């Protein structure tokens, strides 16, 4: 019997994971991460979120690691993690749909200056403004990262009526989206847009990519939506750009430190909406189904999508 160990949400929610897997794969031996009766040599697959360093390396017969989320930096940060073991990112239709819904809300909120209304409501003020907002057809949105989620989000934004471009490391072609690639085209891409939507993976090349200089080259009124990883943005530069008006607003779902500390100045940054890393979360049932399908494919000796490539960093 194939054995899957689960570290996602802790022991108190493990029963829900077990029920989700039992409904679709009753023959799968699903065990809790800290089960004291489990022999680590029995484990074939691990479904994880932020595993303790060294734990995966202590599973001698591990066939693959499955991330409970689209990101895998919570695994790759472990220096004992073996690159020889396949690492699979989470991704399905629910994740793409949730992300597209969030980004459309975020971009629309920036376009209509929703953070200003939120502040006015908190102060019981009737805060009308004289200038008219741009229409969606006038707003240029740049999506950074055109993987399975980013490409879907870019095309949904285009379908919503925004003028959409995309930027990634390698060339892409997408209907309704002007595509740019590589460092040579990055400045041109940025200058096209009012709002940047960051969906890039965290790699040595992307950390600290979004700086004050980048924000200053955007069209006005400008904005940032970060649903990727906090370290991609230089936080001090982001604060400076928000405070001096270089950046007109931001919707932030990810941060250098999570949960975002109470002392962080981002909580009080002008025209900023903050959400607690919830932009895109597939249901437990959908993720269980994805895991079962992935394990079945790997057991048949097939390749699977969304496999992490150490050379590319995602």
Backbone bond lengths (Angstrom), bond angles and torsions (degrees), N, CA, C in turn:
res aa  C-N    CA-C-N  psi(-1)  N-CA   C-N-CA  omega(-1)  CA-C   N-CA-C  phi
1 X - - - 1.467 - - 1.535 109.39 -
2 X 1.322 115.50 131.67 1.464 120.97 178.84 1.525 109.00 -69.13
3 X 1.336 115.64 135.42 1.471 120.90 -177.97 1.528 110.38 -111.52
4 X 1.331 115.43 127.84 1.466 123.43 176.33 1.514 108.83 -117.46
5 X 1.335 116.71 125.70 1.451 120.57 174.97 1.530 108.37 -102.61
6 X 1.333 116.59 141.21 1.465 121.31 -172.50 1.523 110.49 -121.52
7 X 1.336 115.77 127.31 1.471 122.40 169.24 1.516 107.21 -126.80
8 X 1.305 116.44 92.90 1.464 121.48 -177.37 1.517 108.91 -159.38
9 X 1.315 115.94 97.42 1.456 119.84 178.04 1.508 114.71 96.55
10 X 1.311 117.47 -6.53 1.448 120.05 177.56 1.512 113.87 88.14
11 X 1.334 115.34 173.67 1.457 121.63 -176.00 1.526 112.61 -61.93
12 X 1.335 116.82 -30.22 1.468 119.30 -175.42 1.524 113.37 -69.02
13 X 1.338 117.37 -21.67 1.479 118.81 177.45 1.523 111.74 -110.16
14 X 1.338 117.74 3.07 1.458 119.18 -178.35 1.532 111.29 -60.12
15 X 1.334 117.16 -36.34 1.459 120.00 180.00 1.526 112.44 -56.98
16 X 1.333 116.64 -34.73 1.469 120.07 179.07 1.519 110.87 -70.56
17 X 1.345 116.08 -38.40 1.462 118.90 174.44 1.523 110.57 -62.22
18 X 1.311 116.81 -44.99 1.464 121.05 -178.67 1.529 110.89 -60.65
19 X 1.326 116.56 -41.54 1.468 120.57 177.63 1.526 110.95 -63.95
20 X 1.337 116.90 -42.17 1.468 120.40 -179.19 1.525 110.87 -62.58
21 X 1.314 117.34 -41.91 1.460 120.23 179.02 1.527 111.65 -71.91
22 X 1.336 117.32 -36.81 1.464 121.02 -178.72 1.517 111.77 -61.73
23 X 1.328 116.99 -32.48 1.467 120.29 -178.31 1.528 111.98 -68.52
24 X 1.334 117.19 -31.39 1.470 119.50 -173.98 1.528 113.68 -113.78
25 X 1.332 116.84 -17.75 1.470 119.80 -178.93 1.527 109.27 -146.23
26 X 1.341 117.82 70.37 1.466 120.34 -175.05 1.529 113.99 -62.81
27 X 1.334 117.30 -20.03 1.466 119.75 -179.83 1.529 113.06 -86.60
28 X 1.318 117.53 -4.82 1.459 121.19 179.28 1.531 109.48 -80.76
29 X 1.318 116.32 127.31 1.463 121.65 178.09 1.528 108.58 -83.66
30 X 1.334 116.32 101.69 1.463 122.07 -175.57 1.522 108.94 -101.44
31 X 1.335 116.21 121.48 1.451 120.30 -174.53 1.526 110.54 -124.97
32 X 1.332 115.23 152.35 1.460 121.53 -179.91 1.524 110.05 -80.34
33 X 1.318 115.79 145.58 1.465 123.97 -173.59 1.527 112.82 -52.46
34 X 1.317 117.15 -41.17 1.460 121.30 -175.83 1.528 112.46 -105.00
35 X 1.327 117.49 25.01 1.471 121.77 177.06 1.534 109.07 -63.16
36 X 1.332 118.62 113.81 1.467 120.23 -176.01 1.527 113.23 -70.21
37 X 1.325 117.75 -16.01 1.465 120.52 -179.05 1.526 112.86 -89.86
38 X 1.332 116.65 -4.56 1.459 120.05 -174.90 1.527 110.97 -87.98
39 X 1.329 115.19 123.78 1.451 121.66 174.17 1.528 108.27 -77.79
40 X 1.322 118.44 121.72 1.467 121.32 -177.01 1.527 112.45 -58.73
41 X 1.328 117.59 -24.59 1.466 121.12 178.83 1.528 111.63 -71.04
42 X 1.332 116.97 -15.32 1.469 121.57 179.83 1.516 112.34 -82.02
43 X 1.314 117.90 -15.09 1.465 121.32 -170.74 1.523 110.65 -79.27
44 X 1.335 115.72 125.49 1.469 121.94 177.23 1.525 111.68 -97.20
45 X 1.327 116.32 -39.86 1.462 121.27 -175.77 1.525 109.43 -137.10
46 X 1.346 115.87 150.54 1.461 121.22 178.45 1.519 109.30 -129.52
47 X 1.326 116.14 124.85 1.467 122.99 173.73 1.516 106.66 -102.85
48 X 1.344 116.73 116.36 1.467 117.77 -166.53 1.519 113.89 -137.22
49 X 1.335 113.20 156.94 1.455 123.97 165.79 1.523 106.84 -138.74
50 X 1.330 116.48 117.58 1.451 123.86 178.87 1.535 112.58 53.24
51 X 1.319 117.22 57.73 1.477 119.36 176.90 1.526 111.29 -67.02
52 X 1.320 116.80 145.77 1.449 120.87 178.38 1.534 109.51 -62.58
53 X 1.312 115.38 142.70 1.453 119.79 -178.54 1.522 110.48 -59.31
54 X 1.322 115.28 134.06 1.450 121.46 177.57 1.509 114.86 92.99
55 X 1.327 117.66 -17.95 1.467 119.43 -176.47 1.528 112.22 -68.62
56 X 1.318 117.57 -43.84 1.461 119.87 -180.00 1.529 110.99 -65.38
57 X 1.323 115.87 -37.62 1.463 119.80 179.74 1.521 111.88 -65.83
58 X 1.332 117.60 -20.29 1.462 122.09 -179.83 1.528 112.61 -85.87
59 X 1.321 117.31 5.37 1.470 122.06 177.47 1.517 107.99 -104.37
60 X 1.322 118.85 95.40 1.467 121.61 -167.64 1.523 115.33 -68.75
61 X 1.329 117.88 -22.11 1.463 120.15 -176.07 1.530 112.69 -113.39
62 X 1.308 115.78 22.15 1.460 120.95 -178.51 1.524 110.84 -64.82
63 X 1.336 116.14 127.51 1.461 121.62 -178.30 1.523 112.35 -93.48
64 X 1.327 117.27 -31.65 1.462 120.63 -179.66 1.517 109.87 -164.56
65 X 1.319 114.98 153.36 1.464 123.00 175.34 1.521 107.19 -112.45
66 X 1.315 116.61 130.39 1.458 121.67 178.99 1.521 109.45 -114.70
67 X 1.325 116.05 122.83 1.460 120.54 178.53 1.519 109.67 -78.72
68 X 1.320 117.05 137.07 1.456 120.72 178.01 1.523 111.44 -74.21
69 X 1.351 116.15 -10.58 1.458 121.99 -179.05 1.519 109.91 -127.01
70 X 1.333 115.61 173.87 1.465 119.88 179.36 1.525 111.46 -70.54
71 X 1.322 117.29 -29.45 1.452 120.95 178.52 1.520 111.91 -84.07
72 X 1.326 116.91 153.56 1.464 121.14 179.71 1.531 112.32 -127.07
73 X 1.329 117.47 5.51 1.462 119.57 -178.62 1.525 112.13 -63.13
74 X 1.332 117.93 -22.69 1.456 121.12 177.19 1.529 111.45 -69.95
75 X 1.330 117.41 -14.57 1.466 122.59 174.32 1.523 110.58 -99.84
76 X 1.325 116.14 -47.02 1.467 119.99 -174.18 1.526 113.23 -68.57
77 X 1.337 117.43 -16.62 1.462 119.93 177.58 1.529 111.97 -71.99
78 X 1.317 116.99 -12.01 1.466 122.03 179.17 1.528 108.93 -81.63
79 X 1.319 119.22 113.60 1.466 120.60 -177.55 1.521 113.77 -65.22
80 X 1.346 117.35 -16.09 1.463 119.77 179.72 1.528 112.86 -90.22
81 X 1.333 116.91 -5.80 1.467 120.42 179.83 1.526 109.83 -65.03
82 X 1.326 116.33 132.15 1.460 121.87 -178.51 1.519 110.95 -88.37
83 X 1.316 116.38 123.16 1.459 120.72 177.76 1.522 112.41 -67.96
84 X 1.321 117.05 -14.62 1.462 120.23 179.56 1.526 112.14 -74.03
85 X 1.344 116.26 -18.33 1.466 120.23 -179.74 1.525 108.97 -90.59
86 X 1.332 118.65 124.82 1.471 120.25 179.38 1.527 111.59 -56.20
87 X 1.319 115.33 136.13 1.463 123.26 177.16 1.519 107.33 -119.50
88 X 1.315 116.52 119.40 1.467 121.71 -171.97 1.525 109.90 -112.40
89 X 1.333 116.02 127.41 1.463 121.55 177.34 1.526 110.24 -80.05
90 X 1.315 115.98 149.60 1.455 120.41 175.57 1.523 109.33 -78.59
91 X 1.309 116.33 141.43 1.462 120.46 177.70 1.510 110.15 -175.36
92 X 1.317 116.64 128.88 1.456 121.46 174.51 1.520 108.41 -157.64
93 X 1.312 116.12 -176.51 1.460 119.77 -176.73 1.523 112.08 -61.24
94 X 1.335 117.93 -36.24 1.459 119.99 -179.77 1.526 111.27 -62.52
95 X 1.323 116.39 -42.61 1.464 119.99 -179.36 1.518 110.01 -62.41
96 X 1.322 117.20 -44.60 1.470 120.14 -179.30 1.523 111.22 -66.14
97 X 1.334 116.60 -40.90 1.464 119.99 179.80 1.527 111.43 -65.02
98 X 1.332 116.46 -45.87 1.461 119.66 178.95 1.525 110.84 -61.21
99 X 1.333 116.30 -42.39 1.466 119.04 -178.96 1.521 111.14 -65.28
100 X 1.322 116.65 -43.22 1.464 119.63 179.60 1.526 110.73 -62.40
101 X 1.324 117.48 -42.19 1.466 120.87 178.55 1.534 110.51 -60.72
102 X 1.333 115.53 -45.01 1.467 119.63 -178.91 1.524 110.48 -63.61
103 X 1.323 117.06 -47.24 1.463 119.91 -175.60 1.524 110.88 -65.97
104 X 1.315 118.36 -39.57 1.468 120.30 176.77 1.531 110.07 -61.33
105 X 1.342 116.13 -43.31 1.473 119.51 175.95 1.525 110.54 -60.63
106 X 1.340 116.72 -45.02 1.465 120.50 -176.77 1.519 111.70 -64.65
107 X 1.326 116.83 -46.32 1.464 120.64 -179.04 1.526 110.27 -64.60
108 X 1.325 116.53 -42.23 1.464 119.93 177.94 1.527 110.83 -64.40
109 X 1.334 117.22 -38.74 1.467 121.30 178.28 1.521 110.93 -62.53
110 X 1.333 116.80 -40.79 1.463 119.68 177.74 1.526 110.78 -67.70
111 X 1.312 116.01 -41.11 1.469 119.92 -179.32 1.526 111.00 -62.22
112 X 1.334 117.17 -39.26 1.465 121.32 -178.10 1.529 113.16 -95.33
113 X 1.344 117.77 5.50 1.458 122.23 176.84 1.525 111.61 59.20
114 X 1.336 116.06 46.76 1.462 121.38 -175.33 1.526 112.66 -63.92
115 X 1.340 117.60 -29.85 1.466 119.26 179.33 1.524 111.11 -62.53
116 X 1.321 116.62 -32.99 1.470 120.45 178.16 1.523 109.90 -66.55
117 X 1.335 116.32 -40.76 1.465 119.57 177.60 1.521 110.77 -65.00
118 X 1.333 116.21 -39.61 1.463 120.00 179.68 1.526 110.44 -60.74
119 X 1.325 116.08 -43.70 1.465 120.46 179.23 1.527 110.97 -65.00
120 X 1.324 115.57 -41.19 1.462 119.39 179.72 1.523 111.27 -64.69
121 X 1.320 117.03 -39.90 1.464 120.92 178.46 1.528 110.54 -62.09
122 X 1.343 116.07 -43.30 1.467 119.92 179.84 1.523 111.67 -60.73
123 X 1.346 116.29 -26.17 1.465 121.05 -179.41 1.534 112.01 -103.32
124 X 1.348 115.69 9.42 1.468 121.73 179.72 1.522 111.80 54.80
125 X 1.334 115.33 44.36 1.459 121.48 179.79 1.524 110.74 -111.70
126 X 1.336 115.77 141.88 1.475 122.88 176.83 1.530 106.30 -92.74
127 X 1.353 115.66 90.19 1.466 120.17 -166.54 1.518 112.20 -101.65
128 X 1.324 115.46 76.76 1.459 119.13 171.83 1.531 108.98 -77.00
129 X 1.332 116.63 159.70 1.455 118.68 176.65 1.521 109.36 -131.84
130 X 1.303 116.71 155.01 1.461 120.72 -173.56 1.522 112.37 -76.93
131 X 1.355 117.71 -40.49 1.461 119.67 -174.14 1.530 110.43 -78.35
132 X 1.324 115.20 151.32 1.459 120.79 178.41 1.526 109.66 -91.65
133 X 1.345 117.44 141.70 1.467 119.49 178.24 1.528 111.00 -72.46
134 X 1.318 115.75 159.48 1.456 120.56 173.99 1.524 109.77 -67.85
135 X 1.324 115.68 146.61 1.463 120.80 172.05 1.523 109.10 -76.67
136 X 1.324 116.81 158.54 1.466 119.95 -179.56 1.525 111.51 -56.40
137 X 1.320 117.43 -37.11 1.465 120.94 -178.93 1.522 112.81 -68.65
138 X 1.345 116.48 -11.88 1.465 121.13 178.23 1.530 112.83 -100.62
139 X 1.324 116.31 -8.39 1.459 121.32 -174.95 1.523 110.22 -95.42
140 X 1.321 115.71 122.32 1.460 121.61 178.98 1.526 108.92 -95.82
141 X 1.325 115.15 122.74 1.466 121.50 -176.51 1.522 109.15 -117.85
142 X 1.320 115.95 128.30 1.456 121.17 178.78 1.518 111.11 -108.60
143 X 1.322 116.33 121.03 1.466 121.81 179.71 1.525 108.71 -97.44
144 X 1.306 116.28 119.66 1.456 121.94 179.86 1.523 108.83 -96.15
145 X 1.334 115.65 110.00 1.455 121.13 -175.56 1.510 110.11 107.89
146 X 1.325 116.91 114.88 1.466 121.27 -177.04 1.527 110.60 -123.19
147 X 1.339 115.16 45.81 1.455 120.09 172.85 1.514 110.01 -77.11
148 X 1.328 117.38 -159.64 1.466 120.52 -175.76 1.524 111.65 -61.02
149 X 1.345 117.31 -34.89 1.463 120.63 179.11 1.524 110.60 -84.20
150 X 1.335 117.08 -47.35 1.453 120.80 -176.55 1.515 113.44 -61.12
151 X 1.327 116.99 -42.10 1.465 120.33 179.26 1.521 110.53 -63.10
152 X 1.319 116.68 -41.13 1.463 121.30 179.19 1.526 110.49 -63.90
153 X 1.337 116.23 -45.51 1.461 120.78 179.56 1.529 111.06 -62.06
154 X 1.330 116.50 -42.84 1.469 120.32 -179.24 1.524 111.05 -60.36
155 X 1.317 116.94 -43.47 1.462 119.46 -178.55 1.523 112.14 -72.53
156 X 1.330 117.45 -31.11 1.467 120.25 174.96 1.537 110.45 -66.66
157 X 1.326 116.47 -41.28 1.462 119.92 176.63 1.522 111.26 -61.97
158 X 1.335 116.13 -41.74 1.464 120.07 177.93 1.520 110.39 -62.78
159 X 1.329 116.08 -40.78 1.459 119.86 178.00 1.510 113.18 -66.17
160 X 1.329 116.62 -25.42 1.464 122.17 177.92 1.526 111.24 -76.94
161 X 1.335 117.05 -14.09 1.454 121.07 176.39 1.507 115.63 113.04
162 X 1.332 118.33 -3.21 1.454 120.78 178.02 1.533 110.60 -76.17
163 X 1.319 115.75 156.62 1.461 121.23 174.58 1.530 106.36 -88.46
164 X 1.322 117.40 112.73 1.457 121.10 -166.71 1.522 111.69 -115.91
165 X 1.323 115.31 135.34 1.458 122.10 169.14 1.517 108.37 -127.85
166 X 1.316 115.82 162.14 1.459 120.01 -179.24 1.511 110.88 -134.98
167 X 1.321 115.72 151.28 1.458 120.34 178.09 1.516 109.30 -134.95
168 X 1.317 115.70 137.12 1.455 121.45 178.90 1.516 109.17 -153.33
169 X 1.308 116.08 176.55 1.458 120.36 -176.57 1.522 112.53 -72.43
170 X 1.326 116.00 -37.57 1.466 121.02 -176.95 1.522 110.39 -115.66
171 X 1.330 118.70 157.61 1.468 121.11 -177.15 1.522 113.13 -61.83
172 X 1.322 115.82 139.75 1.458 123.03 175.60 1.523 109.00 -134.55
173 X 1.320 115.52 157.80 1.460 122.21 172.16 1.517 108.00 -131.13
174 X 1.335 116.35 122.96 1.458 121.04 179.73 1.521 109.39 -135.36
175 X 1.314 116.60 134.05 1.461 120.63 177.30 1.523 109.99 -61.08
176 X 1.314 116.85 130.01 1.453 121.91 175.96 1.510 114.66 79.90
177 X 1.342 117.82 3.59 1.461 121.50 -177.02 1.531 109.21 -129.86
178 X 1.327 116.74 124.34 1.469 120.71 175.18 1.523 108.10 -78.55
179 X 1.320 117.02 120.72 1.461 120.90 -172.29 1.533 112.28 -104.74
180 X 1.316 115.33 133.59 1.455 123.71 175.63 1.529 107.85 -121.16
181 X 1.331 116.03 156.34 1.454 117.98 179.52 1.524 110.83 -149.65
182 X 1.328 114.24 154.25 1.451 120.64 173.59 1.521 114.25 76.33
183 X 1.315 115.25 164.18 1.468 121.25 -178.05 1.519 112.17 -64.91
184 X 1.340 117.89 -28.81 1.464 120.81 -178.68 1.527 112.27 -66.13
185 X 1.342 117.00 -28.24 1.461 120.56 -177.00 1.531 112.93 -103.40
186 X 1.321 116.70 2.38 1.467 119.43 -175.05 1.526 111.77 -65.02
187 X 1.319 117.57 -47.00 1.468 120.47 -178.59 1.519 111.38 -62.02
188 X 1.331 116.96 -41.53 1.468 120.90 177.54 1.510 111.04 -61.76
189 X 1.329 115.94 -42.92 1.466 121.36 178.21 1.526 111.01 -60.13
190 X 1.320 117.41 -49.34 1.462 121.05 -177.79 1.525 110.83 -58.97
191 X 1.326 116.52 -45.17 1.469 121.12 -174.98 1.525 112.74 -65.82
192 X 1.344 117.87 -15.93 1.460 121.23 179.23 1.526 112.34 -75.63
193 X 1.344 117.11 -19.85 1.457 119.39 -160.73 1.522 115.23 -116.29
194 X 1.350 114.27 152.82 1.460 122.14 169.64 1.533 109.80 -86.90
195 X 1.331 116.13 -41.87 1.465 121.70 -172.58 1.520 109.66 -124.99
196 X 1.327 116.04 132.36 1.452 121.75 172.91 1.523 109.29 -101.97
197 X 1.328 116.05 133.99 1.463 122.78 174.15 1.523 107.00 -113.64
198 X 1.323 116.75 114.44 1.462 120.51 -175.64 1.524 110.62 -93.80
199 X 1.336 115.67 115.26 1.463 122.93 176.53 1.528 110.71 -128.43
200 X 1.312 116.03 25.22 1.456 121.00 -178.92 1.531 111.15 -78.68
201 X 1.334 117.43 151.53 1.464 119.27 170.88 1.522 110.14 -72.90
202 X 1.310 115.62 159.36 1.460 119.19 175.45 1.518 109.51 -86.35
203 X 1.308 116.17 116.38 1.458 123.13 177.80 1.531 107.90 -137.11
204 X 1.335 118.17 169.46 1.463 118.72 175.47 1.524 112.81 -56.82
205 X 1.342 117.20 -29.24 1.465 120.89 -178.73 1.526 112.33 -79.13
206 X 1.340 118.09 -26.55 1.466 119.93 -176.01 1.526 113.45 -96.91
207 X 1.324 118.41 -18.73 1.467 119.50 179.24 1.520 110.21 -62.43
208 X 1.320 115.43 129.66 1.460 120.59 179.25 1.513 114.16 72.59
209 X 1.327 117.29 17.53 1.467 120.63 -177.78 1.523 112.36 -68.83
210 X 1.320 116.77 -36.21 1.461 120.77 -175.77 1.519 109.84 -92.93
211 X 1.324 114.81 107.50 1.458 123.02 -174.03 1.529 110.69 -120.46
212 X 1.313 115.96 175.54 1.467 121.02 176.52 1.525 110.57 -58.44
213 X 1.311 116.70 -39.30 1.459 120.44 179.52 1.523 111.26 -60.88
214 X 1.325 116.69 -41.44 1.470 120.48 177.22 1.517 110.34 -63.11
215 X 1.336 117.34 -47.47 1.463 120.58 -179.16 1.532 111.16 -60.73
216 X 1.315 116.94 -35.61 1.466 120.52 -176.62 1.525 112.25 -70.47
217 X 1.327 117.89 -16.38 1.458 120.81 -178.39 1.529 113.17 -94.05
218 X 1.320 117.31 -2.15 1.456 120.33 178.45 1.524 111.01 -74.64
219 X 1.338 115.38 155.70 1.459 120.42 171.24 1.523 109.16 -67.90
220 X 1.311 115.03 154.86 1.467 120.29 175.75 1.527 109.90 -102.76
221 X 1.340 117.28 144.37 1.456 128.27 -3.02 1.533 110.86 -75.30
222 X 1.314 116.83 137.21 1.454 121.54 -170.77 1.530 111.55 -107.12
223 X 1.330 115.07 161.90 1.460 119.23 179.23 1.514 111.56 -160.64
224 X 1.323 114.95 164.46 1.455 122.38 178.55 1.519 109.62 -132.07
225 X 1.335 115.48 136.06 1.461 122.47 170.10 1.526 106.30 -120.76
226 X 1.331 117.21 115.96 1.465 119.48 178.15 1.520 109.70 -112.63
227 X 1.336 115.11 110.70 1.468 121.87 177.41 1.526 109.64 -123.71
228 X 1.337 116.12 21.86 1.466 121.11 -176.94 1.523 109.52 -102.45
229 X 1.325 116.20 -90.35 1.464 122.63 177.21 1.532 108.44 -146.48
230 X 1.329 115.64 145.64 1.456 120.58 -178.07 1.514 114.72 -57.85
231 X 1.349 119.36 -44.16 1.464 120.04 -175.36 1.521 115.43 -64.59
232 X 1.321 118.63 -8.23 1.460 119.71 176.95 1.519 111.14 -71.34
233 X 1.325 116.79 -19.21 1.466 122.61 -179.09 1.524 109.48 -108.78
234 X 1.322 116.89 133.31 1.465 120.64 172.03 1.533 106.35 -77.16
235 X 1.318 116.35 106.03 1.460 121.08 -170.20 1.520 113.02 -59.62
236 X 1.325 117.10 -40.94 1.465 119.93 179.50 1.526 110.76 -62.81
237 X 1.320 117.18 -37.63 1.463 121.14 178.08 1.521 111.09 -68.85
238 X 1.329 115.92 -38.20 1.462 120.01 177.80 1.525 110.31 -62.44
239 X 1.322 117.37 -46.88 1.465 121.06 179.00 1.516 111.21 -60.94
240 X 1.317 116.44 -44.73 1.466 120.35 179.09 1.525 110.85 -59.84
241 X 1.335 116.77 -44.04 1.462 120.88 -178.00 1.524 111.66 -66.63
242 X 1.337 117.14 -36.33 1.462 120.40 178.15 1.526 110.94 -71.29
243 X 1.311 116.04 -40.25 1.469 119.72 -175.92 1.523 113.12 -72.27
244 X 1.346 117.27 -33.09 1.469 117.85 -179.39 1.528 112.89 -96.92
245 X 1.346 117.17 3.47 1.457 120.71 175.70 1.512 115.04 85.10
246 X 1.328 117.97 0.22 1.465 120.00 175.36 1.517 109.84 -58.84
247 X 1.320 115.85 -39.66 1.458 122.62 173.82 1.515 107.31 -109.77
248 X 1.335 116.76 121.16 1.467 120.21 -173.42 1.518 113.44 -76.53
249 X 1.334 117.88 -18.66 1.451 119.44 -179.45 1.515 111.34 -177.12
250 X 1.332 115.55 166.37 1.461 120.01 179.23 1.526 109.55 -151.19
251 X 1.326 115.31 146.32 1.460 122.56 169.03 1.522 105.60 -120.24
252 X 1.327 116.13 117.85 1.466 121.67 -170.80 1.521 110.28 -121.67
253 X 1.328 115.66 126.17 1.462 121.01 179.22 1.525 112.05 -115.26
254 X 1.332 117.01 -13.03 1.465 121.44 -176.57 1.526 109.82 -134.20
255 X 1.351 115.40 151.75 1.456 119.70 -171.88 1.522 110.63 -146.87
256 X 1.341 114.90 163.32 1.462 119.90 176.99 1.523 110.77 -57.63
257 X 1.330 115.77 -44.84 1.464 121.28 177.53 1.519 108.89 -117.83
258 X 1.325 115.78 132.19 1.463 120.39 178.12 1.520 109.74 -132.40
259 X 1.339 117.07 135.97 1.460 127.44 -4.13 1.532 111.83 -59.79
260 X 1.321 115.34 152.58 1.463 120.72 178.26 1.524 108.58 -62.72
261 X 1.332 117.62 122.91 1.475 119.82 -177.20 1.527 112.16 -59.73
262 X 1.322 115.57 148.20 1.464 120.54 178.85 1.519 111.66 -60.03
263 X 1.320 116.91 -26.65 1.463 121.57 -177.79 1.531 113.23 -84.03
264 X 1.333 117.79 -3.51 1.462 119.48 -177.50 1.529 110.81 -66.21
265 X 1.326 117.74 132.33 1.470 120.58 177.81 1.524 112.31 -68.26
266 X 1.327 117.85 -13.26 1.464 119.68 178.88 1.530 111.69 -62.94
267 X 1.342 117.62 -29.43 1.460 120.11 178.94 1.529 111.84 -57.80
268 X 1.327 115.72 -29.41 1.463 119.88 -174.18 1.530 112.15 -115.11
269 X 1.329 117.18 14.49 1.460 120.10 179.75 1.529 110.16 -67.82
270 X 1.320 117.86 142.60 1.469 120.55 -178.48 1.527 112.56 -59.30
271 X 1.331 114.89 140.05 1.465 122.39 173.70 1.533 112.28 49.20
272 X 1.316 115.70 47.45 1.453 120.72 -178.74 1.528 110.74 -123.57
273 X 1.318 115.71 131.50 1.459 122.01 174.44 1.526 107.97 -109.60
274 X 1.323 116.28 131.18 1.460 121.69 -176.50 1.528 109.68 -119.20
275 X 1.328 115.85 132.14 1.460 121.62 174.12 1.535 108.21 -125.55
276 X 1.345 117.68 153.57 1.468 121.25 -169.66 1.533 114.52 -90.86
277 X 1.336 116.38 62.38 1.469 122.75 177.65 1.532 111.15 52.87
278 X 1.328 114.27 55.10 1.472 119.44 -178.23 1.527 111.72 -129.88
279 X 1.321 117.83 18.39 1.464 120.13 -174.55 1.513 112.20 -57.44
280 X 1.317 117.12 -39.67 1.462 119.63 -176.62 1.514 110.36 -148.08
281 X 1.306 115.79 106.67 1.463 121.23 177.14 1.524 108.69 -132.70
282 X 1.330 115.58 113.86 1.461 119.38 176.62 1.527 109.37 -70.94
283 X 1.312 117.23 155.84 1.452 120.90 177.88 1.526 110.20 -65.68
284 X 1.312 115.63 159.74 1.464 120.20 178.47 1.528 110.40 -60.65
285 X 1.323 116.82 -38.80 1.468 120.28 179.92 1.522 111.24 -63.79
286 X 1.338 116.83 -41.80 1.463 119.98 -179.49 1.525 111.04 -67.13
287 X 1.324 116.33 -39.62 1.462 118.91 179.51 1.526 111.23 -69.37
288 X 1.324 116.76 -37.41 1.465 119.57 176.99 1.520 110.50 -62.91
289 X 1.321 116.88 -41.86 1.467 120.38 178.86 1.518 111.16 -62.75
290 X 1.345 116.33 -39.83 1.465 120.66 178.24 1.526 110.58 -64.35
291 X 1.317 117.36 -41.90 1.463 121.76 179.69 1.526 110.50 -63.89
292 X 1.322 117.12 -45.41 1.468 121.07 -179.54 1.525 110.73 -61.55
293 X 1.331 116.64 -43.85 1.465 120.13 179.14 1.524 111.03 -64.72
294 X 1.319 117.16 -38.58 1.458 120.83 179.92 1.527 111.12 -67.15
295 X 1.332 116.54 -44.73 1.459 120.23 178.65 1.529 110.64 -61.55
296 X 1.337 116.95 -42.72 1.465 120.37 179.93 1.524 111.14 -60.72
297 X 1.341 116.03 -42.04 1.464 119.79 179.66 1.531 110.88 -65.79
298 X 1.330 116.72 -42.94 1.461 120.29 179.81 1.532 111.20 -65.56
299 X 1.328 117.01 -37.47 1.458 120.54 178.20 1.530 111.63 -65.83
300 X 1.344 116.21 -27.46 1.477 120.20 176.76 1.532 111.29 -84.03
301 X 1.327 116.93 -1.72 1.456 120.68 179.79 1.514 113.82 82.53
302 X 1.340 117.01 17.87 1.457 121.16 -178.34 1.527 110.97 -91.86
303 X 1.321 114.87 155.36 1.454 119.38 172.15 1.524 108.11 -77.84
304 X 1.323 116.99 157.09 1.461 120.77 -178.95 1.522 109.44 -129.64
305 X 1.332 117.07 151.50 1.475 119.65 177.31 1.518 111.65 -71.74
306 X 1.321 115.18 165.36 1.461 123.80 175.40 1.530 112.38 64.22
307 X 1.318 116.04 28.60 1.470 119.72 175.39 1.527 109.03 -80.76
308 X 1.307 115.71 131.17 1.466 121.64 -178.99 1.521 110.11 -66.69
309 X 1.327 115.24 133.97 1.461 122.10 178.06 1.536 107.51 -109.69
310 X 1.329 118.29 109.74 1.467 120.32 -177.90 1.517 113.10 -59.62
311 X 1.332 117.42 -29.54 1.458 119.97 -179.02 1.524 111.61 -69.86
312 X 1.324 116.31 -38.75 1.474 120.53 179.11 1.524 111.84 -83.10
313 X 1.338 116.41 -28.03 1.458 120.34 -178.67 1.513 113.05 89.55
314 X 1.335 117.87 12.30 1.475 121.73 176.53 1.513 110.41 -159.77
